């Protein structure tokens, strides 16, 4: 199998995938990718923990989405800090409003 055939995975690639049951962000090293005759993914075998002797075998239909590489980490932009309760004139007439 080479990178120019679906699913573009070769043993040793790092892959991250989500399952249809909602489990997500699973990352591991590809051991093998078994394709059906029509080219769809039948089974993906990954080693998600080097300490575990047996790799995981995931049925292709159980995988909702996958991508090569480690999970994408998104950073949250810094927000304006607003203390608990409202400040006079800033957020209206809240419980902390002073006259």
Secondary structure, DSSP 8 states (H G I E B T S, - for coil): --TTSTT---TT-EEEEEETTS---EEEEEEEEEE-TTS-EEEEEEES-TT-SS-EEEEGGGEEEEEESS-------------SS--TTTS-S-TT---
